Amino acid sequence: MAGPTGGGGRRSGGEGIGNLFLIILSMPLIGLFVRVLRVRASVLAPLTVLITMIGVYTIRSSIFDMLAVVVLGVAGYLMKKVGLPPGPLVLAFVLGNLLETDFRRSMRMFDGDVTGFLGRPVSATLLALVVVFAVAVPLLSLRKKRRQPAPPDTTTTVERTPDHPRTAAEPGGPSEERHHPGSPLDRP
């Protein structure tokens, strides 16, 4: 049975040699990597953009690819400003093609019948878990929001001026101005 290595469980020699060289080259460079982390973002960000643009252009020599990087970068920045997490989008880009290819293959196996997924125990269990999480997560989030106390009402606050002194019931009002017996305020 072919596993993730593709060759029936046997690895090619290239993987082991590549990993060995990776360890040999990265160990002496750890100090350099730590110093790179100390570089200010105002210096590191433009450098990263420059290296990314050079890499994108060298792959296919296409200005369109560079424009796509700029558009997607702006979209990512706007997502960050709005508060949307980038993780799900990155996952969709990385796994989307694989998911689509395998879904087509499964549809061919089941002759286009979507209910074929329910007949297999593993796929039925995974689909049930997806449904449970898709329903439970929003419900738990809604329940958590309902349990949080309402923020204090700040619309009734009165700004204190010499015309409107504090009352005895308010913090800092006359009742809170206490002095100790024997203090200069108690003397006649």
C-alpha positions as a printed Julia matrix, in Angstrom:
188×3 Matrix{Float64}:
   0.0    0.0     0.0
   1.47   3.33   -1.01
   1.74   5.8     1.84
   2.66   9.48    1.91
   6.09   8.69    0.58
   4.5    7.28   -2.57
   6.8    4.31   -2.94
   5.07   1.69   -0.82
   6.64   2.99    2.36
  10.21   3.2     1.02
  11.88   6.56    1.17
  14.18   7.9    -1.45
  17.7    8.73   -0.36
  17.2   12.38   -1.3
  14.89  13.09    1.64
  17.37  11.91    4.25
  20.26  13.75    2.64
  18.17  16.93    2.36
  17.22  16.79    6.02
  20.83  16.17    7.01
  22.04  19.19    5.02
  19.24  21.28    6.53
  20.44  20.46   10.04
  24.11  21.03    9.14
  23.4   24.43    7.58
  20.87  25.68   10.11
  22.75  24.91   13.34
  25.58  27.45   12.78
  23.1   30.06   11.55
  20.89  30.09   14.67
  22.61  33.23   15.96
  21.94  34.98   12.67
  18.27  33.97   12.79
  17.97  35.4    16.31
  19.52  38.68   15.18
  17.06  38.89   12.28
  14.24  38.74   14.81
  15.64  41.84   16.52
  15.45  43.95   13.35
  12.76  46.64   13.46
   9.58  45.92   11.51
  10.02  49.19    9.6
  13.2   47.73    8.08
  12.15  44.09    7.85
   8.77  44.64    6.16
  10.05  46.44    3.03
  12.88  43.93    2.73
  10.4   41.07    2.92
   8.19  42.69    0.27
  11.2   43.2    -2.01
  12.37  39.58   -1.7
   8.8   38.33   -2.23
   8.38  40.43   -5.38
  11.71  39.27   -6.79
  10.73  35.65   -6.1
   7.3   36.03   -7.67
   8.72  37.67  -10.78
  11.49  35.08  -11.28
   9.06  32.15  -11.32
   7.16  33.16  -14.5
   8.47  36.65  -15.37
   4.92  37.95  -15.09
   3.89  41.42  -13.98
   0.37  40.03  -13.42
   1.71  37.75  -10.67
   3.32  40.74   -8.98
   0.04  42.67   -9.15
  -1.77  39.66   -7.7
   0.66  39.66   -4.77
   0.01  43.37   -4.17
  -3.79  42.94   -4.36
  -3.72  39.93   -2.04
  -1.41  41.8     0.34
  -3.84  44.73    0.5
  -6.71  42.29    1.04
  -4.76  40.65    3.88
  -4.07  44.04    5.45
  -7.76  44.98    5.27
  -8.72  41.6     6.76
  -6.36  42.27    9.66
  -7.83  45.74   10.21
 -11.39  44.36   10.2
 -10.39  41.55   12.57
 -10.79  38.55   10.27
  -8.29  35.76   10.97
  -6.02  34.91    8.02
  -5.68  31.21    8.97
  -8.86  29.9     7.33
  -8.08  31.73    4.08
  -4.54  30.35    3.95
  -5.89  26.85    4.64
  -8.4   27.27    1.82
  -5.66  28.28   -0.62
  -3.36  25.46    0.42
  -5.89  22.65    0.74
  -8.56  23.83   -1.72
  -7.06  22.22   -4.82
  -6.36  18.95   -3.02
  -9.88  18.87   -1.59
 -11.47  19.54   -4.97
  -9.41  16.85   -6.72
 -10.18  14.22   -4.09
 -13.87  15.15   -4.04
 -14.07  14.63   -7.82
 -12.32  11.28   -7.45
 -14.81  10.24   -4.73
 -17.75  11.3    -6.88
 -16.45   9.09   -9.69
 -16.12   6.17   -7.25
 -19.73   6.62   -6.08
 -21.07   7.33   -9.62
 -22.04  10.87   -8.64
 -24.07   9.78   -5.59
 -23.35  12.1    -2.65
 -25.01   9.7    -0.2
 -22.13   7.28   -0.82
 -20.22   9.17    1.86
 -22.8    8.19    4.47
 -22.39   4.46    3.8
 -18.76   4.39    4.91
 -18.16   4.53    8.67
 -15.13   6.84    8.58
 -16.65   9.39    6.21
 -20.02   9.27    8.01
 -18.3    9.92   11.35
 -16.3   12.82    9.94
 -19.41  14.35    8.35
 -21.29  14.0    11.65
 -18.44  15.75   13.5
 -18.44  18.57   10.95
 -22.19  19.07   11.46
 -21.85  18.96   15.26
 -19.06  21.54   15.28
 -20.78  23.74   12.7
 -23.84  23.92   14.97
 -22.14  23.87   18.4
 -19.54  26.61   17.89
 -22.01  29.41   17.01
 -24.41  28.28   19.74
 -21.66  28.3    22.4
 -20.5   31.7    21.22
 -24.04  33.07   21.44
 -24.51  31.55   24.89
 -21.25  33.09   26.1
 -22.31  36.53   24.85
 -25.65  36.27   26.67
 -23.95  35.4    29.98
 -21.69  38.44   29.92
 -23.06  41.3    32.06
 -24.25  44.37   30.23
 -21.8   47.27   30.21
 -22.61  50.01   32.75
 -24.92  52.75   31.56
 -22.84  55.86   31.12
 -25.56  58.05   29.63
 -26.75  59.38   33.01
 -23.41  60.7    34.22
 -23.54  64.34   35.15
 -20.49  66.43   34.65
 -19.58  68.1    37.95
 -19.08  71.82   37.88
 -19.13  74.4    40.68
 -22.89  74.77   39.98
 -23.46  71.0    40.46
 -21.45  69.71   43.48
 -21.33  66.01   44.31
 -24.15  64.53   46.35
 -23.66  62.41   49.46
 -24.57  59.23   47.54
 -21.86  59.69   44.89
 -18.29  58.5    45.32
 -16.19  61.36   46.58
 -19.28  63.16   47.92
 -19.56  64.77   51.38
 -20.17  61.46   53.18
 -16.83  60.12   52.01
 -14.86  63.08   53.26
 -14.0   61.52   56.62
 -11.45  62.84   59.04
  -9.88  61.16   62.0
 -10.56  62.19   65.6
  -7.86  64.45   66.89
  -7.09  65.82   63.45
  -6.83  69.63   63.0
 -10.33  69.64   61.51
 -11.89  68.6    64.85
 -10.42  71.54   66.82
 -12.62  74.58   67.44
